[in-house]
Amino acid sequence: MQAVWEAVPTFEAAAYVGRGGEGGSHPILLRIQDGRVVHVKLQHNPQTTRSLASDWIGTLLARGLGAPVPEVVLVSIPFEHLARLPQLKRIRWRPGLQFGTWYVAGARPVDSRLDWRKVQNWSALPLVALVETWLHNQDLKSSHLLLCPAGDGFRLMATDHGFILPGGPGWTVDDLARSRTVFPAPGLLTRLALSVPVRFDFGPALQVCTAVRRQELEALVASVPREWGLSRRRREALVDFLRARRDRLAPVAHRLEALWNHGKGGDSGMAAAKEDEDGG
């Protein structure tokens, strides 16, 4: 897994652009000094600063594995910057480092208008599904699965990992311990997969996910900015939770591949590989 968290850049906010959507974390759009726009979740938002830690871990784990998710940045907003960002006086926030991802112009949620032939990265869908179930993401909805313009077509991108883990941002160590073997079904992704005449191979995705070492999970969790309030006990519990679930991904991958390819003809890639292995 690529240690993408080691290269996350930090920028200072230069101007307020507007609201960043209707999510419960009340995200905003900020312009940085070079003119680019960042989608920002603020510390102390209604879903708490812990939602920033979850988004950091979920997005960077997915990105390190090669899944289509936004690029993460940190946005610094010192208290003295209120003069250039007076709008923040009306928003629940706290000075310091905020979680951001680059704003993608022209992106829109997946909906019934989708022309499957224009999507360029269908092969990435199994990896998205495995990562989201691994993270226990029960908040993957249409507004979090975007179609991003790419040439004359689109690329699918999964966004917003603030509500991963059992219990969402309010998760406890006990929540993690109770839910190690619970894998929520990625309903949105399954409906999407069944709606297109595309066959899906979960083999490469499973191989990538199960190759992640405990040390890499420890480094990822340790990289969460300290000011976001993730205690040492919670960090250790998170690593144990993710490691335990990593080792249980194979049955999840087999079930999803069989379901997603049902009625599409031919043997699934993982089923065929298993038959070859058994026969040998």
C-alpha positions as CSV (number, residue, x, y, z in Angstrom):
1,M,0.0,0.0,0.0
2,Q,1.3,3.4,-0.9
3,A,1.9,5.6,2.2
4,V,0.0,8.5,0.6
5,W,-0.6,10.1,4.0
6,E,3.1,11.0,4.2
7,A,2.7,13.4,1.2
8,V,-0.5,15.2,2.2
9,P,0.2,18.9,1.7
10,T,-1.0,21.8,3.9
11,F,-2.4,25.1,2.6
12,E,-3.7,28.3,4.2
13,A,-7.2,29.3,3.4
14,A,-7.4,32.6,1.4
15,A,-11.2,33.1,0.8
16,Y,-14.6,31.7,1.5
17,V,-16.3,30.3,-1.7
18,G,-19.6,28.9,-0.3
19,R,-21.3,25.8,1.1
20,G,-19.9,22.5,0.2
21,G,-23.1,20.5,0.1
22,E,-25.9,19.4,2.4
23,G,-24.0,16.9,4.6
24,G,-24.4,16.8,8.4
25,S,-20.8,18.0,8.8
26,H,-21.7,21.3,7.1
27,P,-18.7,21.3,4.8
28,I,-17.7,24.5,3.0
29,L,-15.6,25.4,-0.1
30,L,-12.5,27.5,0.5
31,R,-10.1,29.0,-2.0
32,I,-6.4,28.6,-1.2
33,Q,-3.7,31.1,-2.1
34,D,-3.0,29.7,-5.6
35,G,-6.6,29.9,-6.6
36,R,-7.6,26.3,-6.3
37,V,-10.8,25.3,-4.4
38,V,-10.9,22.8,-1.6
39,H,-13.9,21.0,-0.1
40,V,-13.4,21.4,3.7
41,K,-14.7,19.8,6.8
42,L,-14.1,22.0,9.8
43,Q,-13.0,20.9,13.3
44,H,-15.8,20.9,15.8
45,N,-18.5,20.6,13.2
46,P,-21.9,19.1,14.2
47,Q,-20.5,15.6,13.6
48,T,-17.5,16.4,15.8
49,T,-13.8,16.5,15.0
50,R,-13.7,12.7,15.1
51,S,-15.5,12.8,11.7
52,L,-12.3,14.4,10.3
53,A,-10.2,11.5,11.7
54,S,-12.5,9.0,10.1
55,D,-12.5,10.8,6.8
56,W,-8.7,10.9,6.9
57,I,-8.3,7.2,7.6
58,G,-11.0,6.0,5.2
59,T,-10.0,8.2,2.3
60,L,-6.3,7.7,2.6
61,L,-6.6,3.9,3.1
62,A,-8.7,3.8,-0.1
63,R,-6.3,6.0,-2.0
64,G,-3.3,4.1,-0.9
65,L,-4.8,0.9,-2.3
66,G,-5.6,2.6,-5.6
67,A,-9.3,3.1,-5.2
68,P,-10.9,6.2,-6.9
69,V,-11.3,8.7,-4.1
70,P,-10.4,12.4,-3.8
71,E,-7.0,13.6,-3.1
72,V,-6.6,14.7,0.6
73,V,-5.2,18.1,1.7
74,L,-5.0,19.8,5.0
75,V,-6.2,23.4,5.3
76,S,-4.8,25.6,8.0
77,I,-7.1,28.3,9.4
78,P,-5.5,30.2,12.3
79,F,-7.9,32.3,14.4
80,E,-6.3,35.5,13.1
81,H,-7.6,34.7,9.6
82,L,-11.2,35.5,10.5
83,A,-10.6,38.9,9.0
84,R,-10.3,37.3,5.5
85,L,-13.0,34.6,6.3
86,P,-15.7,36.5,8.2
87,Q,-18.3,33.9,7.2
88,L,-16.8,31.5,9.7
89,K,-18.2,33.6,12.5
90,R,-21.6,32.1,11.7
91,I,-20.3,28.5,11.5
92,R,-19.4,26.0,14.2
93,W,-15.6,25.5,13.9
94,R,-12.3,25.6,15.7
95,P,-9.0,27.1,14.5
96,G,-6.2,24.8,13.4
97,L,-5.9,22.1,10.7
98,Q,-9.1,21.2,8.8
99,F,-9.7,18.1,6.6
100,G,-10.0,18.9,2.9
101,T,-10.2,17.3,-0.6
102,W,-9.8,19.0,-3.9
103,Y,-13.0,20.2,-5.3
104,V,-13.9,18.5,-8.6
105,A,-15.7,20.8,-11.0
106,G,-18.6,19.3,-12.9
107,A,-18.9,16.2,-10.7
108,R,-22.4,14.9,-10.1
109,P,-23.9,12.1,-8.0
110,V,-24.7,8.8,-9.8
111,D,-28.3,8.7,-10.7
112,S,-30.7,7.0,-13.2
113,R,-29.4,9.1,-16.0
114,L,-26.2,7.2,-16.0
115,D,-25.0,5.9,-19.4
116,W,-22.9,2.9,-18.4
117,R,-20.9,3.0,-21.6
118,K,-19.4,6.4,-20.7
119,V,-18.0,5.2,-17.4
120,Q,-14.3,4.5,-17.8
121,N,-13.3,2.7,-14.6
122,W,-15.9,0.0,-14.0
123,S,-13.0,-2.3,-13.1
124,A,-12.4,-0.2,-9.9
125,L,-15.8,-1.0,-8.5
126,P,-14.9,-4.2,-6.7
127,L,-12.0,-2.4,-4.9
128,V,-14.4,0.3,-3.9
129,A,-16.8,-2.2,-2.5
130,L,-14.2,-4.2,-0.6
131,V,-12.7,-1.1,1.0
132,E,-16.1,0.3,2.0
133,T,-17.2,-2.9,3.6
134,W,-13.8,-3.3,5.3
135,L,-14.3,0.2,6.8
136,H,-17.8,-0.7,7.9
137,N,-19.2,2.3,5.8
138,Q,-23.0,2.3,6.1
139,D,-23.2,5.9,4.8
140,L,-22.3,5.2,1.1
141,K,-25.2,6.9,-0.7
142,S,-25.7,8.4,-4.2
143,S,-24.4,11.8,-3.1
144,H,-21.2,10.1,-2.0
145,L,-20.6,8.3,-5.3
146,L,-19.7,10.8,-8.0
147,L,-19.4,10.9,-11.7
148,C,-16.4,13.0,-12.5
149,P,-15.8,14.3,-16.0
150,A,-12.9,12.6,-17.8
151,G,-12.4,13.2,-21.5
152,D,-15.6,12.4,-23.3
153,G,-16.8,10.2,-20.4
154,F,-16.8,9.9,-16.6
155,R,-14.9,8.2,-13.8
156,L,-16.6,7.0,-10.7
157,M,-15.3,8.4,-7.4
158,A,-16.3,7.5,-3.9
159,T,-16.3,10.4,-1.4
160,D,-17.0,11.3,2.2
161,H,-15.7,8.7,4.7
162,G,-16.7,10.7,7.8
163,F,-19.3,8.1,8.8
164,I,-17.2,4.9,8.5
165,L,-16.9,2.5,11.5
166,P,-19.8,1.1,13.6
167,G,-21.5,4.0,15.3
168,G,-20.2,6.7,12.9
169,P,-18.2,9.5,14.4
170,G,-19.5,8.6,17.9
171,W,-17.9,5.1,17.8
172,T,-16.5,3.6,20.9
173,V,-13.8,0.9,21.5
174,D,-16.6,-1.5,22.5
175,D,-18.4,-0.7,19.2
176,L,-15.3,-1.8,17.2
177,A,-14.9,-5.0,19.3
178,R,-18.6,-6.0,18.8
179,S,-18.6,-5.4,15.1
180,R,-15.3,-7.0,13.9
181,T,-17.2,-9.7,12.0
182,V,-20.1,-7.6,10.8
183,F,-19.7,-6.5,7.1
184,P,-22.5,-4.2,5.9
185,A,-23.7,-4.9,2.4
186,P,-22.7,-2.2,-0.1
187,G,-26.3,-1.8,-1.4
188,L,-25.7,1.2,-3.6
189,L,-22.7,-0.4,-5.3
190,T,-24.6,-3.7,-5.7
191,R,-27.6,-2.0,-7.4
192,L,-25.2,-0.2,-9.7
193,A,-23.3,-3.3,-10.6
194,L,-26.5,-5.3,-11.3
195,S,-27.8,-2.5,-13.5
196,V,-24.9,-2.7,-16.1
197,P,-23.9,-5.6,-18.4
198,V,-20.4,-5.7,-17.0
199,R,-18.7,-8.6,-15.3
200,F,-16.7,-8.0,-12.2
201,D,-13.5,-9.7,-11.0
202,F,-12.9,-9.3,-7.3
203,G,-9.6,-11.2,-7.3
204,P,-7.2,-8.2,-7.8
205,A,-9.1,-6.1,-5.3
206,L,-9.0,-8.9,-2.7
207,Q,-5.2,-9.4,-3.3
208,V,-4.5,-5.7,-2.8
209,C,-6.6,-5.4,0.4
210,T,-5.3,-8.5,2.1
211,A,-1.7,-7.6,1.4
212,V,-1.9,-4.6,3.7
213,R,0.4,-5.2,6.7
214,R,-0.4,-4.3,10.3
215,Q,2.6,-1.9,10.3
216,E,1.0,0.0,7.4
217,L,-2.3,0.3,9.3
218,E,-0.5,1.5,12.4
219,A,1.3,4.2,10.3
220,L,-1.9,5.3,8.7
221,V,-3.8,5.6,12.0
222,A,-0.8,7.3,13.6
223,S,-0.8,9.9,10.9
224,V,-4.1,11.4,12.0
225,P,-3.4,15.0,13.1
226,R,-3.1,15.0,16.9
227,E,-5.4,18.0,17.3
228,W,-8.3,16.0,16.0
229,G,-8.5,14.2,19.4
230,L,-8.0,10.5,18.6
231,S,-6.6,9.0,21.8
232,R,-3.9,6.4,21.9
233,R,-6.5,3.8,23.1
234,R,-8.7,4.5,20.2
235,R,-5.9,4.4,17.7
236,E,-4.9,0.9,19.0
237,A,-8.5,-0.3,18.8
238,L,-8.8,1.0,15.3
239,V,-5.7,-0.9,14.1
240,D,-6.9,-4.1,15.7
241,F,-10.4,-3.6,14.1
242,L,-9.0,-3.0,10.6
243,R,-6.5,-5.9,10.9
244,A,-9.1,-8.4,12.1
245,R,-11.5,-7.4,9.3
246,R,-8.8,-7.5,6.6
247,D,-8.4,-11.2,7.4
248,R,-12.1,-11.8,6.8
249,L,-12.5,-10.1,3.4
250,A,-12.2,-13.3,1.2
251,P,-15.8,-14.6,1.9
252,V,-17.1,-11.1,1.4
253,A,-15.4,-10.8,-2.0
254,H,-16.7,-14.2,-3.1
255,R,-20.3,-13.4,-2.2
256,L,-20.2,-10.0,-3.9
257,E,-18.6,-11.4,-7.1
258,A,-21.2,-14.1,-7.4
259,L,-24.0,-11.6,-6.7
260,W,-22.8,-8.9,-9.1
261,N,-22.2,-11.4,-12.0
262,H,-25.5,-13.3,-11.5
263,G,-27.2,-13.8,-14.8
264,K,-24.4,-12.3,-16.9
265,G,-23.1,-15.6,-18.2
266,G,-19.7,-17.3,-17.8
267,D,-17.9,-18.2,-14.6
268,S,-16.8,-15.5,-12.2
269,G,-13.0,-14.8,-12.1
270,M,-12.7,-15.9,-8.5
271,A,-14.9,-19.0,-8.9
272,A,-12.8,-20.1,-11.9
273,A,-9.6,-19.6,-10.1
274,K,-10.9,-21.6,-7.1
275,E,-11.9,-24.5,-9.4
276,D,-8.4,-24.5,-11.0
277,E,-6.9,-24.5,-7.5
278,D,-9.1,-27.3,-6.3
279,G,-8.5,-29.3,-9.5
280,G,-4.7,-28.9,-9.2
